[in-house]
Amino acid sequence: MSYWVRTQDKKNLVQLERILLNGKKVKGYSQMHPLGITLGSYGSEDRAAGVVDAMQGKIGSAAGLHIFFEMPREM
């Protein structure tokens, strides 16, 4: 299964191996991005954690070989 994420700024579509909550930012890591890429930035750590929860829900409900997730904009 592969996990693809479109960054909040809509400039990148990246395949990831690991997702990390880093304060108000959500970062993704892979062989192509070993130092990480910021997927999205939010107004609070709780909001960022909520986005990671949504990502986890998408992974848990996936039925196919590829999962796509688009990072939400900050409200």
Backbone as JSON, one array per atom type, in Angstrom:
{
  "sequence": "MSYWVRTQDKKNLVQLERILLNGKKVKGYSQMHPLGITLGSYGSEDRAAGVVDAMQGKIGSAAGLHIFFEMPREM",
  "N": [[0.85, -1.17, 0.0], [0.55, 2.21, -0.78], [0.99, 5.56, 0.36], [-0.09, 8.65, -0.43], [0.27, 12.16, -0.29], [-1.02, 15.36, -0.75], [0.43, 18.46, -0.43], [-0.33, 21.22, 1.78], [0.0, 23.69, 0.51], [-0.46, 22.99, -2.06], [1.56, 22.47, -3.87], [3.07, 20.17, -3.97], [2.92, 16.65, -4.43], [3.37, 13.95, -2.61], [4.85, 10.78, -1.91], [4.74, 8.94, 1.02], [6.4, 7.51, 3.89], [6.33, 7.85, 6.59], [4.62, 9.84, 9.0], [4.65, 12.77, 10.94], [3.73, 14.59, 13.8], [4.64, 17.78, 14.54], [4.66, 20.0, 16.69], [2.85, 22.72, 15.65], [2.93, 21.92, 13.08], [2.61, 19.49, 10.44], [4.57, 16.91, 9.36], [6.15, 15.01, 6.77], [7.93, 12.02, 5.93], [10.24, 10.22, 3.88], [12.13, 8.08, 1.66], [12.79, 9.8, -0.39], [12.54, 12.2, 0.9], [14.26, 12.44, 3.3], [14.91, 14.2, 5.37], [12.56, 15.3, 5.91], [9.44, 16.83, 4.94], [7.38, 19.63, 5.08], [4.03, 19.19, 5.42], [1.75, 20.56, 6.12], [0.78, 23.52, 7.93], [-0.62, 24.73, 10.95], [-2.9, 26.62, 13.05], [-2.86, 25.86, 15.7], [-1.55, 23.35, 17.95], [-3.44, 21.44, 18.58], [-5.2, 21.57, 16.4], [-3.49, 20.69, 14.34], [-3.02, 18.11, 15.29], [-5.58, 17.1, 14.98], [-5.75, 16.96, 12.19], [-3.83, 14.99, 11.7], [-5.17, 12.9, 12.93], [-7.32, 12.66, 11.14], [-5.91, 11.78, 8.9], [-5.03, 9.31, 9.83], [-7.5, 8.04, 10.09], [-8.22, 7.87, 7.4], [-6.26, 6.09, 6.46], [-6.96, 3.83, 7.96], [-9.44, 3.17, 6.89], [-8.99, 2.5, 4.29], [-9.27, 0.72, 1.26], [-7.98, 0.12, -1.05], [-4.94, -0.11, -3.1], [-3.59, 2.24, -3.12], [-3.49, 5.22, -1.25], [-4.84, 8.41, -1.04], [-4.47, 11.67, 0.2], [-5.45, 14.94, 0.87], [-4.02, 17.75, 2.24], [-5.73, 19.79, 4.51], [-6.63, 23.27, 4.3], [-5.75, 25.95, 6.54], [-8.21, 27.06, 8.78]],
  "CA": [[0.0, 0.0, 0.0], [1.3, 3.46, -0.8], [0.27, 6.68, 0.93], [0.25, 9.88, -1.12], [-0.29, 13.35, 0.34], [-0.83, 16.65, -1.43], [0.74, 19.43, 0.6], [-1.31, 22.28, 2.02], [0.18, 24.75, -0.49], [-0.84, 22.38, -3.34], [2.71, 22.44, -4.77], [3.72, 18.86, -3.99], [2.21, 15.4, -4.18], [4.5, 13.14, -2.17], [4.61, 9.45, -1.36], [5.35, 8.99, 2.34], [6.56, 6.31, 4.71], [6.11, 8.22, 7.98], [4.03, 11.16, 9.23], [5.0, 13.19, 12.29], [3.2, 15.85, 14.32], [5.77, 18.56, 15.07], [4.05, 21.24, 17.14], [1.73, 23.15, 14.81], [3.18, 21.43, 11.72], [2.57, 18.07, 10.13], [5.69, 16.65, 8.46], [6.21, 13.68, 6.18], [9.28, 11.51, 5.67], [10.37, 9.09, 2.96], [13.49, 8.01, 1.11], [12.98, 11.02, -1.19], [12.53, 13.33, 1.83], [14.75, 11.9, 4.58], [14.92, 15.25, 6.39], [11.17, 15.69, 6.1], [8.8, 17.89, 4.17], [6.2, 20.14, 5.78], [2.81, 18.91, 4.68], [0.82, 21.62, 6.45], [0.97, 24.27, 9.17], [-1.93, 25.07, 11.48], [-2.92, 27.65, 14.07], [-2.62, 25.3, 17.02], [-1.13, 21.95, 17.95], [-4.67, 20.63, 18.57], [-5.69, 21.52, 15.01], [-2.57, 19.83, 13.61], [-3.3, 16.74, 15.74], [-6.84, 16.7, 14.35], [-5.44, 16.61, 10.81], [-3.18, 13.68, 11.76], [-6.26, 11.95, 13.21], [-8.04, 12.44, 9.87], [-5.03, 10.97, 8.06], [-5.09, 7.96, 10.38], [-8.8, 7.5, 9.71], [-8.16, 7.55, 5.97], [-5.46, 4.87, 6.35], [-7.72, 2.74, 8.54], [-10.61, 2.82, 6.08], [-8.58, 2.3, 2.9], [-9.49, -0.62, 0.71], [-7.18, -0.05, -2.26], [-3.49, -0.18, -3.02], [-3.06, 3.6, -2.97], [-4.3, 6.13, -0.44], [-4.55, 9.8, -1.34], [-4.98, 12.6, 1.2], [-5.09, 16.34, 0.59], [-3.92, 18.5, 3.48], [-6.7, 20.9, 4.55], [-6.13, 24.62, 4.57], [-6.04, 26.44, 7.87], [-9.49, 27.78, 8.79]],
  "C": [[0.9, 1.24, 0.0], [0.39, 4.6, -0.34], [0.78, 7.96, 0.3], [-0.45, 11.05, -0.46], [0.01, 14.57, -0.52], [-0.65, 17.7, -0.34], [-0.31, 20.54, 0.65], [-1.21, 23.39, 0.97], [-0.1, 24.27, -1.91], [0.32, 22.25, -4.33], [3.36, 21.08, -4.9], [2.71, 17.75, -3.75], [3.31, 14.4, -3.87], [4.04, 11.78, -1.65], [5.41, 9.37, -0.05], [5.45, 7.61, 2.98], [6.2, 6.6, 6.16], [5.55, 9.63, 8.06], [4.26, 11.51, 10.7], [4.31, 14.52, 12.62], [4.34, 16.57, 15.0], [5.23, 19.93, 15.49], [2.83, 21.57, 16.31], [1.87, 22.68, 13.37], [3.0, 19.92, 11.63], [3.65, 17.84, 9.08], [5.61, 15.22, 7.96], [7.64, 13.31, 5.84], [9.22, 10.33, 4.72], [11.83, 9.03, 2.5], [13.8, 9.26, 0.28], [13.08, 12.27, -0.31], [13.01, 12.86, 3.2], [14.81, 12.93, 5.7], [13.52, 15.8, 6.66], [10.73, 16.81, 5.19], [7.57, 18.33, 4.96], [4.99, 19.93, 4.89], [1.77, 20.0, 4.91], [1.17, 22.27, 7.77], [-0.38, 24.78, 9.63], [-1.81, 26.03, 12.65], [-2.67, 27.15, 15.48], [-2.17, 23.84, 16.88], [-2.35, 21.02, 17.93], [-5.22, 20.49, 17.16], [-4.81, 20.59, 14.18], [-2.79, 18.37, 14.0], [-4.6, 16.22, 15.14], [-6.64, 16.28, 12.89], [-4.76, 15.24, 10.77], [-4.21, 12.59, 12.07], [-7.04, 11.63, 11.95], [-7.22, 11.57, 8.92], [-5.07, 9.51, 8.52], [-6.41, 7.29, 10.01], [-8.85, 7.08, 8.25], [-7.37, 6.26, 5.75], [-6.27, 3.67, 6.82], [-8.9, 2.28, 7.7], [-10.27, 2.51, 4.63], [-8.78, 0.86, 2.47], [-8.58, -0.9, -0.49], [-5.69, -0.12, -2.0], [-2.86, 1.19, -2.77], [-4.04, 4.42, -2.15], [-3.87, 7.54, -0.78], [-5.2, 10.67, -0.27], [-4.52, 14.0, 0.83], [-5.13, 17.11, 1.91], [-4.92, 19.66, 3.45], [-6.0, 22.23, 4.8], [-6.46, 24.99, 6.01], [-7.34, 27.25, 7.81], [-9.39, 29.04, 9.57]]
}
